[in-house]
Amino acid sequence: MAKHLTIRVEGGVQGVGFRWAARTQAALVRVTGFVRNEDDGSVTIEAEGADDALEYFVAWCRRGPPSGWIDAIHIEPGPVKGFVEFEIRG
């Protein structure tokens, strides 16, 4: 059964390939949803998938790509929205 998480990542996450790397990691474990840059310099992710897939994806979000850094991560569960793929927005 799929679950939904909204993930906000703060730190050096814009201009370092975070969104593209997140899409690659999501595809590896069949997580669907989206990632987008926010005006405050953070990144928001809505992710859906199986427990183990989301666990892997969140663990990756805590590290991010080697070119950036993570200061904080905020995770909130929510209702499943039924995303079909994982895409980069904004």
Residue frames as qw, qx, qy, qz and C-alpha x, y, z in Angstrom:
[[0.000, 0.888, 0.459, 0.000, 0.00, 0.00, 0.00],
 [0.417, 0.485, -0.010, 0.768, 1.35, 3.40, -1.00],
 [0.359, -0.728, -0.354, 0.465, 1.99, 6.19, 1.48],
 [0.311, 0.812, 0.127, 0.478, 2.48, 9.92, 0.93],
 [0.553, -0.523, -0.175, 0.624, 5.12, 12.19, 2.43],
 [0.245, 0.933, 0.022, 0.263, 5.73, 15.89, 2.03],
 [0.772, -0.271, -0.044, 0.573, 9.43, 16.54, 2.54],
 [0.146, 0.979, -0.055, 0.134, 11.03, 19.97, 2.90],
 [0.833, -0.088, -0.039, 0.544, 14.81, 20.06, 2.65],
 [0.036, -0.997, 0.064, 0.005, 16.84, 23.09, 3.74],
 [0.666, -0.455, 0.354, 0.473, 20.49, 23.83, 3.09],
 [0.055, 0.546, -0.526, -0.650, 22.58, 24.08, -0.05],
 [0.534, 0.242, 0.810, -0.022, 19.95, 22.37, -2.19],
 [0.525, 0.805, 0.230, -0.153, 19.45, 24.77, -5.09],
 [0.331, 0.862, -0.371, -0.096, 21.90, 25.07, -7.95],
 [0.262, -0.530, 0.806, -0.019, 23.60, 21.78, -7.04],
 [0.437, 0.135, -0.800, -0.388, 21.54, 19.29, -9.07],
 [0.296, -0.035, 0.788, -0.538, 19.37, 18.26, -6.12],
 [0.699, 0.298, 0.186, -0.623, 16.13, 18.03, -8.14],
 [0.675, 0.440, -0.526, -0.271, 17.69, 15.91, -10.89],
 [0.180, 0.289, -0.901, 0.269, 19.41, 13.65, -8.37],
 [0.468, 0.049, 0.615, -0.633, 16.13, 13.29, -6.44],
 [0.769, 0.351, -0.110, -0.523, 14.35, 12.24, -9.63],
 [0.520, 0.407, -0.750, -0.035, 17.04, 9.62, -10.29],
 [0.052, -0.167, 0.867, -0.467, 16.82, 8.25, -6.74],
 [0.625, 0.165, 0.353, -0.676, 13.02, 8.17, -6.89],
 [0.742, 0.382, -0.383, -0.395, 13.12, 6.19, -10.13],
 [0.260, 0.367, -0.880, 0.154, 15.49, 3.64, -8.57],
 [0.051, 0.083, 0.893, -0.439, 12.92, 2.67, -5.94],
 [0.114, -0.468, -0.751, -0.453, 9.68, 3.50, -7.79],
 [0.086, -0.559, -0.463, 0.683, 8.75, 6.57, -5.77],
 [0.207, 0.616, 0.510, 0.564, 6.33, 8.90, -7.55],
 [0.223, -0.831, -0.332, 0.387, 5.55, 12.58, -6.97],
 [0.425, 0.798, 0.046, 0.426, 7.52, 15.75, -7.61],
 [0.575, -0.411, -0.143, 0.693, 10.35, 18.00, -6.45],
 [0.247, 0.839, 0.225, 0.430, 10.45, 21.80, -6.74],
 [0.399, 0.095, -0.282, 0.867, 12.60, 24.73, -5.65],
 [0.211, -0.836, -0.494, 0.114, 11.06, 27.21, -3.21],
 [0.183, 0.884, -0.005, 0.430, 11.65, 30.97, -3.05],
 [0.511, -0.817, 0.242, -0.119, 13.30, 30.65, 0.39],
 [0.173, 0.659, -0.732, -0.012, 16.08, 28.42, -1.01],
 [0.544, -0.147, 0.792, -0.234, 14.62, 25.14, 0.22],
 [0.331, 0.090, -0.789, -0.510, 13.27, 22.24, -1.84],
 [0.669, -0.004, 0.439, -0.599, 9.83, 20.69, -1.44],
 [0.219, 0.137, -0.918, -0.301, 9.17, 17.08, -2.38],
 [0.780, -0.031, 0.264, -0.567, 5.90, 15.22, -2.47],
 [0.205, 0.352, -0.903, -0.135, 6.71, 11.52, -2.57],
 [0.841, -0.072, 0.197, -0.499, 4.55, 8.41, -2.72],
 [0.560, 0.357, -0.744, -0.080, 5.49, 4.78, -2.59],
 [0.844, -0.291, -0.451, 0.018, 5.85, 1.66, -0.49],
 [0.589, -0.804, 0.068, 0.044, 7.29, 1.94, 3.04],
 [0.785, -0.261, 0.269, 0.493, 10.71, 0.54, 2.11],
 [0.493, 0.539, 0.288, 0.620, 10.95, 2.75, -0.99],
 [0.139, -0.920, -0.090, -0.357, 10.08, 5.87, 0.98],
 [0.721, -0.648, 0.118, 0.216, 12.53, 4.88, 3.72],
 [0.723, 0.063, 0.283, 0.627, 15.33, 4.64, 1.14],
 [0.268, 0.711, 0.274, 0.589, 14.29, 7.91, -0.51],
 [0.375, -0.913, -0.048, -0.152, 14.10, 9.84, 2.77],
 [0.772, -0.442, 0.185, 0.418, 17.53, 8.50, 3.76],
 [0.574, 0.324, 0.290, 0.694, 18.89, 9.84, 0.46],
 [0.019, -0.872, -0.223, -0.436, 17.17, 13.22, 1.08],
 [0.601, -0.784, 0.009, 0.151, 19.00, 13.46, 4.41],
 [0.669, -0.272, 0.332, 0.606, 22.33, 13.24, 2.48],
 [0.397, 0.852, 0.024, -0.341, 21.47, 14.84, -0.87],
 [0.806, 0.528, -0.076, 0.256, 23.88, 14.97, -3.79],
 [0.746, -0.227, -0.115, 0.616, 27.60, 15.35, -3.06],
 [0.316, 0.398, 0.120, 0.853, 27.63, 18.91, -4.45],
 [0.336, -0.668, -0.129, -0.651, 25.20, 20.25, -1.82],
 [0.186, 0.063, -0.791, 0.580, 24.57, 20.05, 1.90],
 [0.458, -0.580, -0.590, -0.324, 21.56, 19.51, 4.15],
 [0.037, -0.349, 0.457, -0.818, 20.87, 21.72, 7.17],
 [0.436, 0.076, 0.645, -0.623, 17.39, 20.41, 8.04],
 [0.270, -0.116, -0.809, -0.508, 14.69, 18.10, 6.74],
 [0.452, 0.064, 0.471, -0.754, 11.01, 18.23, 7.66],
 [0.199, -0.062, -0.909, -0.360, 8.69, 15.30, 6.89],
 [0.494, 0.099, 0.422, -0.754, 4.91, 15.19, 7.13],
 [0.210, 0.210, 0.935, 0.193, 2.62, 12.32, 6.12],
 [0.399, 0.292, 0.031, -0.868, -0.48, 13.10, 4.11],
 [0.782, 0.327, 0.434, -0.304, -3.19, 11.58, 1.95],
 [0.510, -0.027, 0.689, 0.515, -2.11, 9.65, -1.14],
 [0.323, 0.626, -0.035, -0.709, -2.63, 11.71, -4.30],
 [0.827, 0.334, 0.452, 0.006, -1.97, 8.97, -6.87],
 [0.113, 0.781, -0.444, -0.425, 1.06, 10.37, -8.71],
 [0.937, 0.340, 0.060, -0.053, 2.01, 8.34, -11.78],
 [0.748, 0.375, -0.175, 0.519, 5.64, 9.44, -12.14],
 [0.487, -0.665, -0.124, 0.552, 8.24, 11.57, -10.38],
 [0.465, 0.699, 0.232, 0.491, 8.79, 14.93, -12.01],
 [0.387, -0.196, -0.150, 0.888, 10.77, 18.11, -11.57],
 [0.040, 0.868, 0.450, 0.207, 8.66, 21.23, -11.14],
 [0.064, -0.979, -0.016, -0.190, 9.82, 24.83, -10.91]]
